[in-house]
């Protein structure tokens, strides 16, 4: 295991995706956020079948930063129940993972460990 995650969330607008991605990278909760879209999502919400255009954020972070990262997404997100799904990065390029580590908060800075 590498100790890193890719967290996925979707937003209703490009502007919201940019706002969330900038906040996560500026606070060093994420080393990188890639935004894709627009994409079409189909889902059931409160018993009604819905379709909507969304933008997807692919967020690179470390396991120990997940809690603060999720809280920050929830604070900034307009959805009542935003999609926030974390997938483990099983392995990756040593150079990329070294770069990613350098862009994230130091472990001792993580509120979860204080």
PDB file as gemmi writes it, atoms N, CA and C in Angstrom:
CRYST1    1.000    1.000    1.000  90.00  90.00  90.00 P 1                      
ATOM      1  N   UNK A   1       0.836  -1.199   0.000  1.00  0.00           N  
ATOM      2  CA  UNK A   1       0.000   0.000   0.000  1.00  0.00           C  
ATOM      3  C   UNK A   1       0.869   1.247   0.000  1.00  0.00           C  
ATOM      4  N   UNK A   2       0.441   2.246  -0.713  1.00  0.00           N  
ATOM      5  CA  UNK A   2       1.238   3.465  -0.820  1.00  0.00           C  
ATOM      6  C   UNK A   2       0.898   4.493   0.256  1.00  0.00           C  
ATOM      7  N   UNK A   3      -0.267   4.428   0.865  1.00  0.00           N  
ATOM      8  CA  UNK A   3      -0.668   5.423   1.855  1.00  0.00           C  
ATOM      9  C   UNK A   3      -1.354   6.630   1.247  1.00  0.00           C  
ATOM     10  N   UNK A   4      -1.663   6.555  -0.046  1.00  0.00           N  
ATOM     11  CA  UNK A   4      -2.297   7.673  -0.745  1.00  0.00           C  
ATOM     12  C   UNK A   4      -3.679   7.279  -1.236  1.00  0.00           C  
ATOM     13  N   UNK A   5      -4.509   8.308  -1.464  1.00  0.00           N  
ATOM     14  CA  UNK A   5      -5.881   8.128  -1.926  1.00  0.00           C  
ATOM     15  C   UNK A   5      -6.148   9.001  -3.136  1.00  0.00           C  
ATOM     16  N   UNK A   6      -7.122   8.563  -3.938  1.00  0.00           N  
ATOM     17  CA  UNK A   6      -7.754   9.441  -4.907  1.00  0.00           C  
ATOM     18  C   UNK A   6      -9.193   9.589  -4.439  1.00  0.00           C  
ATOM     19  N   UNK A   7      -9.583  10.805  -4.111  1.00  0.00           N  
ATOM     20  CA  UNK A   7     -10.933  11.091  -3.632  1.00  0.00           C  
ATOM     21  C   UNK A   7     -11.705  11.702  -4.794  1.00  0.00           C  
ATOM     22  N   UNK A   8     -12.937  11.252  -4.956  1.00  0.00           N  
ATOM     23  CA  UNK A   8     -13.787  11.717  -6.056  1.00  0.00           C  
ATOM     24  C   UNK A   8     -14.974  12.467  -5.481  1.00  0.00           C  
ATOM     25  N   UNK A   9     -15.257  13.625  -6.061  1.00  0.00           N  
ATOM     26  CA  UNK A   9     -16.493  14.340  -5.770  1.00  0.00           C  
ATOM     27  C   UNK A   9     -16.994  14.950  -7.068  1.00  0.00           C  
ATOM     28  N   UNK A  10     -18.280  15.258  -7.121  1.00  0.00           N  
ATOM     29  CA  UNK A  10     -18.854  15.927  -8.284  1.00  0.00           C  
ATOM     30  C   UNK A  10     -19.527  17.210  -7.824  1.00  0.00           C  
ATOM     31  N   UNK A  11     -19.576  18.174  -8.725  1.00  0.00           N  
ATOM     32  CA  UNK A  11     -20.203  19.463  -8.431  1.00  0.00           C  
ATOM     33  C   UNK A  11     -21.177  19.820  -9.545  1.00  0.00           C  
ATOM     34  N   UNK A  12     -22.029  20.788  -9.266  1.00  0.00           N  
ATOM     35  CA  UNK A  12     -23.029  21.193 -10.258  1.00  0.00           C  
ATOM     36  C   UNK A  12     -22.500  22.216 -11.259  1.00  0.00           C  
ATOM     37  N   UNK A  13     -21.320  22.785 -10.970  1.00  0.00           N  
ATOM     38  CA  UNK A  13     -20.789  23.791 -11.889  1.00  0.00           C  
ATOM     39  C   UNK A  13     -19.263  23.732 -11.930  1.00  0.00           C  
ATOM     40  N   UNK A  14     -18.725  24.213 -13.015  1.00  0.00           N  
ATOM     41  CA  UNK A  14     -17.266  24.294 -13.167  1.00  0.00           C  
ATOM     42  C   UNK A  14     -16.692  25.232 -12.102  1.00  0.00           C  
ATOM     43  N   UNK A  15     -17.395  26.327 -11.830  1.00  0.00           N  
ATOM     44  CA  UNK A  15     -16.936  27.301 -10.853  1.00  0.00           C  
ATOM     45  C   UNK A  15     -16.819  26.681  -9.456  1.00  0.00           C  
ATOM     46  N   UNK A  16     -17.802  25.869  -9.077  1.00  0.00           N  
ATOM     47  CA  UNK A  16     -17.754  25.220  -7.773  1.00  0.00           C  
ATOM     48  C   UNK A  16     -16.594  24.220  -7.716  1.00  0.00           C  
ATOM     49  N   UNK A  17     -16.377  23.478  -8.784  1.00  0.00           N  
ATOM     50  CA  UNK A  17     -15.256  22.537  -8.844  1.00  0.00           C  
ATOM     51  C   UNK A  17     -13.933  23.283  -8.702  1.00  0.00           C  
ATOM     52  N   UNK A  18     -13.805  24.418  -9.371  1.00  0.00           N  
ATOM     53  CA  UNK A  18     -12.586  25.227  -9.268  1.00  0.00           C  
ATOM     54  C   UNK A  18     -12.389  25.758  -7.853  1.00  0.00           C  
ATOM     55  N   UNK A  19     -13.473  26.210  -7.222  1.00  0.00           N  
ATOM     56  CA  UNK A  19     -13.396  26.742  -5.854  1.00  0.00           C  
ATOM     57  C   UNK A  19     -12.919  25.655  -4.886  1.00  0.00           C  
ATOM     58  N   UNK A  20     -13.506  24.482  -4.983  1.00  0.00           N  
ATOM     59  CA  UNK A  20     -13.124  23.374  -4.098  1.00  0.00           C  
ATOM     60  C   UNK A  20     -11.691  22.947  -4.367  1.00  0.00           C  
ATOM     61  N   UNK A  21     -11.323  22.796  -5.632  1.00  0.00           N  
ATOM     62  CA  UNK A  21      -9.968  22.337  -5.961  1.00  0.00           C  
ATOM     63  C   UNK A  21      -8.917  23.340  -5.481  1.00  0.00           C  
ATOM     64  N   UNK A  22      -9.167  24.614  -5.671  1.00  0.00           N  
ATOM     65  CA  UNK A  22      -8.215  25.626  -5.236  1.00  0.00           C  
ATOM     66  C   UNK A  22      -8.056  25.617  -3.719  1.00  0.00           C  
ATOM     67  N   UNK A  23      -9.154  25.512  -2.989  1.00  0.00           N  
ATOM     68  CA  UNK A  23      -9.086  25.493  -1.520  1.00  0.00           C  
ATOM     69  C   UNK A  23      -8.318  24.275  -1.018  1.00  0.00           C  
ATOM     70  N   UNK A  24      -8.540  23.111  -1.620  1.00  0.00           N  
ATOM     71  CA  UNK A  24      -7.866  21.889  -1.178  1.00  0.00           C  
ATOM     72  C   UNK A  24      -6.369  21.938  -1.442  1.00  0.00           C  
ATOM     73  N   UNK A  25      -5.980  22.463  -2.597  1.00  0.00           N  
ATOM     74  CA  UNK A  25      -4.551  22.536  -2.921  1.00  0.00           C  
ATOM     75  C   UNK A  25      -3.877  23.635  -2.099  1.00  0.00           C  
ATOM     76  N   UNK A  26      -4.536  24.787  -1.954  1.00  0.00           N  
ATOM     77  CA  UNK A  26      -3.954  25.877  -1.157  1.00  0.00           C  
ATOM     78  C   UNK A  26      -3.725  25.463   0.293  1.00  0.00           C  
ATOM     79  N   UNK A  27      -4.640  24.667   0.849  1.00  0.00           N  
ATOM     80  CA  UNK A  27      -4.517  24.237   2.242  1.00  0.00           C  
ATOM     81  C   UNK A  27      -3.627  23.003   2.394  1.00  0.00           C  
ATOM     82  N   UNK A  28      -3.116  22.506   1.283  1.00  0.00           N  
ATOM     83  CA  UNK A  28      -2.227  21.337   1.237  1.00  0.00           C  
ATOM     84  C   UNK A  28      -2.926  20.059   1.707  1.00  0.00           C  
ATOM     85  N   UNK A  29      -4.260  20.034   1.594  1.00  0.00           N  
ATOM     86  CA  UNK A  29      -5.004  18.798   1.830  1.00  0.00           C  
ATOM     87  C   UNK A  29      -4.964  17.917   0.590  1.00  0.00           C  
ATOM     88  N   UNK A  30      -4.688  18.520  -0.556  1.00  0.00           N  
ATOM     89  CA  UNK A  30      -4.549  17.795  -1.820  1.00  0.00           C  
ATOM     90  C   UNK A  30      -3.302  18.300  -2.533  1.00  0.00           C  
ATOM     91  N   UNK A  31      -2.627  17.385  -3.189  1.00  0.00           N  
ATOM     92  CA  UNK A  31      -1.467  17.777  -3.991  1.00  0.00           C  
ATOM     93  C   UNK A  31      -1.878  18.182  -5.387  1.00  0.00           C  
ATOM     94  N   UNK A  32      -2.981  17.614  -5.848  1.00  0.00           N  
ATOM     95  CA  UNK A  32      -3.450  17.840  -7.210  1.00  0.00           C  
ATOM     96  C   UNK A  32      -4.939  17.546  -7.256  1.00  0.00           C  
ATOM     97  N   UNK A  33      -5.674  18.346  -8.012  1.00  0.00           N  
ATOM     98  CA  UNK A  33      -7.089  18.067  -8.277  1.00  0.00           C  
ATOM     99  C   UNK A  33      -7.294  18.226  -9.771  1.00  0.00           C  
ATOM    100  N   UNK A  34      -7.761  17.170 -10.399  1.00  0.00           N  
ATOM    101  CA  UNK A  34      -8.090  17.230 -11.822  1.00  0.00           C  
ATOM    102  C   UNK A  34      -9.599  17.355 -11.953  1.00  0.00           C  
ATOM    103  N   UNK A  35     -10.035  18.243 -12.828  1.00  0.00           N  
ATOM    104  CA  UNK A  35     -11.462  18.481 -13.042  1.00  0.00           C  
ATOM    105  C   UNK A  35     -11.818  18.010 -14.435  1.00  0.00           C  
ATOM    106  N   UNK A  36     -12.825  17.143 -14.515  1.00  0.00           N  
ATOM    107  CA  UNK A  36     -13.316  16.687 -15.810  1.00  0.00           C  
ATOM    108  C   UNK A  36     -14.778  17.057 -15.937  1.00  0.00           C  
ATOM    109  N   UNK A  37     -15.195  17.230 -17.160  1.00  0.00           N  
ATOM    110  CA  UNK A  37     -16.601  17.530 -17.392  1.00  0.00           C  
ATOM    111  C   UNK A  37     -16.760  18.549 -18.500  1.00  0.00           C  
ATOM    112  N   UNK A  38     -17.966  18.861 -18.798  1.00  0.00           N  
ATOM    113  CA  UNK A  38     -19.146  18.356 -18.099  1.00  0.00           C  
ATOM    114  C   UNK A  38     -19.415  16.886 -18.429  1.00  0.00           C  
ATOM    115  N   UNK A  39     -20.063  16.226 -17.476  1.00  0.00           N  
ATOM    116  CA  UNK A  39     -20.518  14.859 -17.673  1.00  0.00           C  
ATOM    117  C   UNK A  39     -21.972  14.785 -17.258  1.00  0.00           C  
ATOM    118  N   UNK A  40     -22.654  13.760 -17.725  1.00  0.00           N  
ATOM    119  CA  UNK A  40     -24.074  13.603 -17.409  1.00  0.00           C  
ATOM    120  C   UNK A  40     -24.225  12.537 -16.342  1.00  0.00           C  
ATOM    121  N   UNK A  41     -24.878  12.873 -15.241  1.00  0.00           N  
ATOM    122  CA  UNK A  41     -25.132  11.932 -14.157  1.00  0.00           C  
ATOM    123  C   UNK A  41     -26.621  11.606 -14.099  1.00  0.00           C  
ATOM    124  N   UNK A  42     -26.925  10.335 -13.877  1.00  0.00           N  
ATOM    125  CA  UNK A  42     -28.297   9.877 -13.684  1.00  0.00           C  
ATOM    126  C   UNK A  42     -28.361   9.250 -12.295  1.00  0.00           C  
ATOM    127  N   UNK A  43     -29.335   9.665 -11.493  1.00  0.00           N  
ATOM    128  CA  UNK A  43     -29.426   9.204 -10.108  1.00  0.00           C  
ATOM    129  C   UNK A  43     -30.850   9.402  -9.595  1.00  0.00           C  
ATOM    130  N   UNK A  44     -31.143   8.776  -8.471  1.00  0.00           N  
ATOM    131  CA  UNK A  44     -32.433   8.972  -7.819  1.00  0.00           C  
ATOM    132  C   UNK A  44     -32.182   9.863  -6.600  1.00  0.00           C  
ATOM    133  N   UNK A  45     -32.958  10.925  -6.467  1.00  0.00           N  
ATOM    134  CA  UNK A  45     -32.832  11.826  -5.326  1.00  0.00           C  
ATOM    135  C   UNK A  45     -34.212  12.069  -4.752  1.00  0.00           C  
ATOM    136  N   UNK A  46     -34.376  11.710  -3.481  1.00  0.00           N  
ATOM    137  CA  UNK A  46     -35.649  11.870  -2.770  1.00  0.00           C  
ATOM    138  C   UNK A  46     -36.806  11.258  -3.554  1.00  0.00           C  
ATOM    139  N   UNK A  47     -36.535  10.053  -4.099  1.00  0.00           N  
ATOM    140  CA  UNK A  47     -37.562   9.285  -4.793  1.00  0.00           C  
ATOM    141  C   UNK A  47     -37.823   9.663  -6.232  1.00  0.00           C  
ATOM    142  N   UNK A  48     -37.089  10.630  -6.752  1.00  0.00           N  
ATOM    143  CA  UNK A  48     -37.315  11.091  -8.124  1.00  0.00           C  
ATOM    144  C   UNK A  48     -36.073  10.809  -8.959  1.00  0.00           C  
ATOM    145  N   UNK A  49     -36.287  10.244 -10.154  1.00  0.00           N  
ATOM    146  CA  UNK A  49     -35.185   9.997 -11.081  1.00  0.00           C  
ATOM    147  C   UNK A  49     -34.728  11.335 -11.650  1.00  0.00           C  
ATOM    148  N   UNK A  50     -33.438  11.606 -11.523  1.00  0.00           N  
ATOM    149  CA  UNK A  50     -32.874  12.886 -11.955  1.00  0.00           C  
ATOM    150  C   UNK A  50     -31.751  12.663 -12.954  1.00  0.00           C  
ATOM    151  N   UNK A  51     -31.504  13.651 -13.777  1.00  0.00           N  
ATOM    152  CA  UNK A  51     -30.320  13.709 -14.628  1.00  0.00           C  
ATOM    153  C   UNK A  51     -29.793  15.124 -14.540  1.00  0.00           C  
ATOM    154  N   UNK A  52     -28.481  15.219 -14.490  1.00  0.00           N  
ATOM    155  CA  UNK A  52     -27.905  16.553 -14.410  1.00  0.00           C  
ATOM    156  C   UNK A  52     -26.479  16.586 -14.917  1.00  0.00           C  
ATOM    157  N   UNK A  53     -26.085  17.746 -15.326  1.00  0.00           N  
ATOM    158  CA  UNK A  53     -24.720  17.979 -15.773  1.00  0.00           C  
ATOM    159  C   UNK A  53     -23.854  18.260 -14.558  1.00  0.00           C  
ATOM    160  N   UNK A  54     -22.703  17.594 -14.478  1.00  0.00           N  
ATOM    161  CA  UNK A  54     -21.808  17.775 -13.343  1.00  0.00           C  
ATOM    162  C   UNK A  54     -20.361  17.841 -13.819  1.00  0.00           C  
ATOM    163  N   UNK A  55     -19.510  18.290 -12.895  1.00  0.00           N  
ATOM    164  CA  UNK A  55     -18.061  18.287 -13.089  1.00  0.00           C  
ATOM    165  C   UNK A  55     -17.483  17.388 -12.014  1.00  0.00           C  
ATOM    166  N   UNK A  56     -16.524  16.551 -12.399  1.00  0.00           N  
ATOM    167  CA  UNK A  56     -15.929  15.597 -11.470  1.00  0.00           C  
ATOM    168  C   UNK A  56     -14.544  16.067 -11.056  1.00  0.00           C  
ATOM    169  N   UNK A  57     -14.279  15.997  -9.759  1.00  0.00           N  
ATOM    170  CA  UNK A  57     -12.968  16.341  -9.204  1.00  0.00           C  
ATOM    171  C   UNK A  57     -12.278  15.055  -8.769  1.00  0.00           C  
ATOM    172  N   UNK A  58     -11.072  14.841  -9.271  1.00  0.00           N  
ATOM    173  CA  UNK A  58     -10.230  13.708  -8.891  1.00  0.00           C  
ATOM    174  C   UNK A  58      -9.114  14.274  -8.027  1.00  0.00           C  
ATOM    175  N   UNK A  59      -9.162  13.973  -6.739  1.00  0.00           N  
ATOM    176  CA  UNK A  59      -8.334  14.630  -5.734  1.00  0.00           C  
ATOM    177  C   UNK A  59      -7.275  13.658  -5.228  1.00  0.00           C  
ATOM    178  N   UNK A  60      -5.998  14.046  -5.287  1.00  0.00           N  
ATOM    179  CA  UNK A  60      -4.908  13.190  -4.795  1.00  0.00           C  
ATOM    180  C   UNK A  60      -4.496  13.664  -3.409  1.00  0.00           C  
ATOM    181  N   UNK A  61      -4.498  12.729  -2.433  1.00  0.00           N  
ATOM    182  CA  UNK A  61      -4.182  13.065  -1.053  1.00  0.00           C  
ATOM    183  C   UNK A  61      -3.572  11.856  -0.347  1.00  0.00           C  
ATOM    184  N   UNK A  62      -3.398  11.998   0.959  1.00  0.00           N  
ATOM    185  CA  UNK A  62      -2.851  10.928   1.795  1.00  0.00           C  
ATOM    186  C   UNK A  62      -3.948  10.442   2.749  1.00  0.00           C  
ATOM    187  N   UNK A  63      -3.902   9.168   3.158  1.00  0.00           N  
ATOM    188  CA  UNK A  63      -4.914   8.590   4.042  1.00  0.00           C  
ATOM    189  C   UNK A  63      -5.172   9.461   5.264  1.00  0.00           C  
ATOM    190  N   UNK A  64      -4.126   9.929   5.938  1.00  0.00           N  
ATOM    191  CA  UNK A  64      -4.316  10.672   7.190  1.00  0.00           C  
ATOM    192  C   UNK A  64      -4.957  12.039   6.986  1.00  0.00           C  
ATOM    193  N   UNK A  65      -5.017  12.518   5.750  1.00  0.00           N  
ATOM    194  CA  UNK A  65      -5.636  13.817   5.464  1.00  0.00           C  
ATOM    195  C   UNK A  65      -7.094  13.686   5.031  1.00  0.00           C  
ATOM    196  N   UNK A  66      -7.594  12.455   4.938  1.00  0.00           N  
ATOM    197  CA  UNK A  66      -8.957  12.269   4.442  1.00  0.00           C  
ATOM    198  C   UNK A  66      -9.993  13.005   5.301  1.00  0.00           C  
ATOM    199  N   UNK A  67      -9.923  12.888   6.613  1.00  0.00           N  
ATOM    200  CA  UNK A  67     -10.918  13.525   7.488  1.00  0.00           C  
ATOM    201  C   UNK A  67     -11.014  15.026   7.270  1.00  0.00           C  
ATOM    202  N   UNK A  68      -9.889  15.759   7.380  1.00  0.00           N  
ATOM    203  CA  UNK A  68      -9.956  17.200   7.132  1.00  0.00           C  
ATOM    204  C   UNK A  68     -10.356  17.540   5.691  1.00  0.00           C  
ATOM    205  N   UNK A  69      -9.941  16.716   4.733  1.00  0.00           N  
ATOM    206  CA  UNK A  69     -10.297  16.957   3.334  1.00  0.00           C  
ATOM    207  C   UNK A  69     -11.804  16.812   3.148  1.00  0.00           C  
ATOM    208  N   UNK A  70     -12.396  15.757   3.719  1.00  0.00           N  
ATOM    209  CA  UNK A  70     -13.844  15.581   3.612  1.00  0.00           C  
ATOM    210  C   UNK A  70     -14.586  16.752   4.257  1.00  0.00           C  
ATOM    211  N   UNK A  71     -14.147  17.187   5.415  1.00  0.00           N  
ATOM    212  CA  UNK A  71     -14.801  18.333   6.080  1.00  0.00           C  
ATOM    213  C   UNK A  71     -14.736  19.592   5.215  1.00  0.00           C  
ATOM    214  N   UNK A  72     -13.600  19.811   4.565  1.00  0.00           N  
ATOM    215  CA  UNK A  72     -13.451  21.003   3.716  1.00  0.00           C  
ATOM    216  C   UNK A  72     -14.347  20.909   2.484  1.00  0.00           C  
ATOM    217  N   UNK A  73     -14.438  19.723   1.881  1.00  0.00           N  
ATOM    218  CA  UNK A  73     -15.354  19.556   0.745  1.00  0.00           C  
ATOM    219  C   UNK A  73     -16.778  19.851   1.194  1.00  0.00           C  
ATOM    220  N   UNK A  74     -17.206  19.283   2.312  1.00  0.00           N  
ATOM    221  CA  UNK A  74     -18.574  19.509   2.805  1.00  0.00           C  
ATOM    222  C   UNK A  74     -18.833  20.986   3.098  1.00  0.00           C  
ATOM    223  N   UNK A  75     -17.839  21.676   3.653  1.00  0.00           N  
ATOM    224  CA  UNK A  75     -17.980  23.103   3.975  1.00  0.00           C  
ATOM    225  C   UNK A  75     -18.206  23.936   2.715  1.00  0.00           C  
ATOM    226  N   UNK A  76     -17.526  23.578   1.630  1.00  0.00           N  
ATOM    227  CA  UNK A  76     -17.574  24.367   0.406  1.00  0.00           C  
ATOM    228  C   UNK A  76     -18.642  23.920  -0.590  1.00  0.00           C  
ATOM    229  N   UNK A  77     -19.168  22.725  -0.417  1.00  0.00           N  
ATOM    230  CA  UNK A  77     -20.041  22.108  -1.422  1.00  0.00           C  
ATOM    231  C   UNK A  77     -21.470  22.599  -1.300  1.00  0.00           C  
ATOM    232  N   UNK A  78     -22.133  22.757  -2.442  1.00  0.00           N  
ATOM    233  CA  UNK A  78     -23.526  23.216  -2.448  1.00  0.00           C  
ATOM    234  C   UNK A  78     -24.534  22.077  -2.291  1.00  0.00           C  
ATOM    235  N   UNK A  79     -24.120  20.835  -2.521  1.00  0.00           N  
ATOM    236  CA  UNK A  79     -25.058  19.713  -2.424  1.00  0.00           C  
ATOM    237  C   UNK A  79     -25.358  19.378  -0.969  1.00  0.00           C  
ATOM    238  N   UNK A  80     -26.595  18.982  -0.717  1.00  0.00           N  
ATOM    239  CA  UNK A  80     -26.998  18.516   0.609  1.00  0.00           C  
ATOM    240  C   UNK A  80     -26.211  17.250   0.987  1.00  0.00           C  
ATOM    241  N   UNK A  81     -26.041  16.358   0.016  1.00  0.00           N  
ATOM    242  CA  UNK A  81     -25.303  15.113   0.228  1.00  0.00           C  
ATOM    243  C   UNK A  81     -24.319  14.934  -0.928  1.00  0.00           C  
ATOM    244  N   UNK A  82     -23.147  15.552  -0.834  1.00  0.00           N  
ATOM    245  CA  UNK A  82     -22.198  15.432  -1.943  1.00  0.00           C  
ATOM    246  C   UNK A  82     -21.592  14.031  -2.025  1.00  0.00           C  
ATOM    247  N   UNK A  83     -21.291  13.622  -3.229  1.00  0.00           N  
ATOM    248  CA  UNK A  83     -20.522  12.396  -3.432  1.00  0.00           C  
ATOM    249  C   UNK A  83     -19.097  12.668  -2.952  1.00  0.00           C  
ATOM    250  N   UNK A  84     -18.626  11.857  -2.024  1.00  0.00           N  
ATOM    251  CA  UNK A  84     -17.230  11.913  -1.579  1.00  0.00           C  
ATOM    252  C   UNK A  84     -16.814  10.462  -1.405  1.00  0.00           C  
ATOM    253  N   UNK A  85     -16.046   9.962  -2.350  1.00  0.00           N  
ATOM    254  CA  UNK A  85     -15.630   8.560  -2.365  1.00  0.00           C  
ATOM    255  C   UNK A  85     -14.115   8.519  -2.437  1.00  0.00           C  
ATOM    256  N   UNK A  86     -13.497   7.705  -1.578  1.00  0.00           N  
ATOM    257  CA  UNK A  86     -12.041   7.580  -1.559  1.00  0.00           C  
ATOM    258  C   UNK A  86     -11.629   6.210  -2.076  1.00  0.00           C  
ATOM    259  N   UNK A  87     -10.684   6.213  -2.994  1.00  0.00           N  
ATOM    260  CA  UNK A  87     -10.137   4.987  -3.563  1.00  0.00           C  
ATOM    261  C   UNK A  87      -8.651   4.922  -3.232  1.00  0.00           C  
ATOM    262  N   UNK A  88      -8.173   3.796  -2.725  1.00  0.00           N  
ATOM    263  CA  UNK A  88      -6.742   3.709  -2.414  1.00  0.00           C  
ATOM    264  C   UNK A  88      -5.906   3.706  -3.685  1.00  0.00           C  
ATOM    265  N   UNK A  89      -4.805   4.390  -3.630  1.00  0.00           N  
ATOM    266  CA  UNK A  89      -3.806   4.309  -4.699  1.00  0.00           C  
ATOM    267  C   UNK A  89      -2.897   3.163  -4.291  1.00  0.00           C  
ATOM    268  N   UNK A  90      -3.017   2.059  -4.953  1.00  0.00           N  
ATOM    269  CA  UNK A  90      -2.307   0.845  -4.572  1.00  0.00           C  
ATOM    270  C   UNK A  90      -0.817   0.982  -4.843  1.00  0.00           C  
ATOM    271  N   UNK A  91      -0.483   1.566  -5.960  1.00  0.00           N  
ATOM    272  CA  UNK A  91       0.914   1.815  -6.309  1.00  0.00           C  
ATOM    273  C   UNK A  91       0.949   2.927  -7.335  1.00  0.00           C  
ATOM    274  N   UNK A  92       2.136   3.412  -7.616  1.00  0.00           N  
ATOM    275  CA  UNK A  92       2.275   4.477  -8.599  1.00  0.00           C  
ATOM    276  C   UNK A  92       3.738   4.777  -8.842  1.00  0.00           C  
ATOM    277  N   UNK A  93       3.975   5.660  -9.755  1.00  0.00           N  
ATOM    278  CA  UNK A  93       5.333   6.081 -10.077  1.00  0.00           C  
ATOM    279  C   UNK A  93       5.989   6.655  -8.820  1.00  0.00           C  
ATOM    280  N   UNK A  94       7.164   6.168  -8.483  1.00  0.00           N  
ATOM    281  CA  UNK A  94       7.885   6.656  -7.302  1.00  0.00           C  
ATOM    282  C   UNK A  94       8.111   8.163  -7.387  1.00  0.00           C  
ATOM    283  N   UNK A  95       8.442   8.659  -8.566  1.00  0.00           N  
ATOM    284  CA  UNK A  95       8.677  10.096  -8.734  1.00  0.00           C  
ATOM    285  C   UNK A  95       7.404  10.897  -8.474  1.00  0.00           C  
ATOM    286  N   UNK A  96       6.270  10.414  -8.998  1.00  0.00           N  
ATOM    287  CA  UNK A  96       5.010  11.120  -8.791  1.00  0.00           C  
ATOM    288  C   UNK A  96       4.620  11.104  -7.318  1.00  0.00           C  
ATOM    289  N   UNK A  97       4.710   9.951  -6.671  1.00  0.00           N  
ATOM    290  CA  UNK A  97       4.324   9.859  -5.259  1.00  0.00           C  
ATOM    291  C   UNK A  97       5.240  10.703  -4.381  1.00  0.00           C  
ATOM    292  N   UNK A  98       6.506  10.807  -4.729  1.00  0.00           N  
ATOM    293  CA  UNK A  98       7.435  11.678  -3.990  1.00  0.00           C  
ATOM    294  C   UNK A  98       7.017  13.135  -4.166  1.00  0.00           C  
ATOM    295  N   UNK A  99       6.666  13.505  -5.390  1.00  0.00           N  
ATOM    296  CA  UNK A  99       6.193  14.873  -5.644  1.00  0.00           C  
ATOM    297  C   UNK A  99       4.917  15.130  -4.839  1.00  0.00           C  
ATOM    298  N   UNK A 100       3.967  14.184  -4.885  1.00  0.00           N  
ATOM    299  CA  UNK A 100       2.705  14.337  -4.171  1.00  0.00           C  
ATOM    300  C   UNK A 100       2.955  14.550  -2.682  1.00  0.00           C  
ATOM    301  N   UNK A 101       3.809  13.743  -2.094  1.00  0.00           N  
ATOM    302  CA  UNK A 101       4.117  13.870  -0.662  1.00  0.00           C  
ATOM    303  C   UNK A 101       4.644  15.267  -0.338  1.00  0.00           C  
ATOM    304  N   UNK A 102       5.469  15.803  -1.210  1.00  0.00           N  
ATOM    305  CA  UNK A 102       6.026  17.132  -1.000  1.00  0.00           C  
ATOM    306  C   UNK A 102       5.009  18.257  -1.081  1.00  0.00           C  
ATOM    307  N   UNK A 103       3.879  18.004  -1.713  1.00  0.00           N  
ATOM    308  CA  UNK A 103       2.836  19.021  -1.873  1.00  0.00           C  
ATOM    309  C   UNK A 103       1.780  18.964  -0.782  1.00  0.00           C  
ATOM    310  N   UNK A 104       1.800  17.927   0.042  1.00  0.00           N  
ATOM    311  CA  UNK A 104       0.801  17.756   1.096  1.00  0.00           C  
ATOM    312  C   UNK A 104       1.323  18.257   2.430  1.00  0.00           C  
ATOM    313  N   UNK A 105       0.383  18.521   3.346  1.00  0.00           N  
ATOM    314  CA  UNK A 105       0.745  18.896   4.712  1.00  0.00           C  
ATOM    315  C   UNK A 105       1.679  17.843   5.290  1.00  0.00           C  
ATOM    316  N   UNK A 106       2.638  18.303   6.073  1.00  0.00           N  
ATOM    317  CA  UNK A 106       3.482  17.361   6.807  1.00  0.00           C  
ATOM    318  C   UNK A 106       2.598  16.598   7.778  1.00  0.00           C  
ATOM    319  N   UNK A 107       2.930  15.361   8.053  1.00  0.00           N  
ATOM    320  CA  UNK A 107       2.090  14.543   8.938  1.00  0.00           C  
ATOM    321  C   UNK A 107       1.855  15.199  10.280  1.00  0.00           C  
ATOM    322  N   UNK A 108       2.860  15.862  10.853  1.00  0.00           N  
ATOM    323  CA  UNK A 108       2.678  16.499  12.156  1.00  0.00           C  
ATOM    324  C   UNK A 108       1.749  17.707  12.099  1.00  0.00           C  
ATOM    325  N   UNK A 109       1.485  18.239  10.897  1.00  0.00           N  
ATOM    326  CA  UNK A 109       0.563  19.366  10.762  1.00  0.00           C  
ATOM    327  C   UNK A 109      -0.889  18.912  10.702  1.00  0.00           C  
ATOM    328  N   UNK A 110      -1.121  17.633  10.480  1.00  0.00           N  
ATOM    329  CA  UNK A 110      -2.481  17.124  10.322  1.00  0.00           C  
ATOM    330  C   UNK A 110      -3.238  17.251  11.647  1.00  0.00           C  
ATOM    331  N   UNK A 111      -4.421  17.917  11.642  1.00  0.00           N  
ATOM    332  CA  UNK A 111      -5.214  18.062  12.864  1.00  0.00           C  
ATOM    333  C   UNK A 111      -5.591  16.714  13.474  1.00  0.00           C  
ATOM    334  N   UNK A 112      -5.661  15.666  12.670  1.00  0.00           N  
ATOM    335  CA  UNK A 112      -6.043  14.350  13.147  1.00  0.00           C  
ATOM    336  C   UNK A 112      -4.977  13.772  14.090  1.00  0.00           C  
ATOM    337  N   UNK A 113      -3.740  14.238  13.971  1.00  0.00           N  
ATOM    338  CA  UNK A 113      -2.656  13.663  14.749  1.00  0.00           C  
ATOM    339  C   UNK A 113      -2.256  14.543  15.930  1.00  0.00           C  
ATOM    340  N   UNK A 114      -2.920  15.667  16.121  1.00  0.00           N  
ATOM    341  CA  UNK A 114      -2.599  16.563  17.242  1.00  0.00           C  
ATOM    342  C   UNK A 114      -3.427  16.247  18.433  1.00  0.00           C  
TER     343      UNK A 114                                                      
END                                                                             
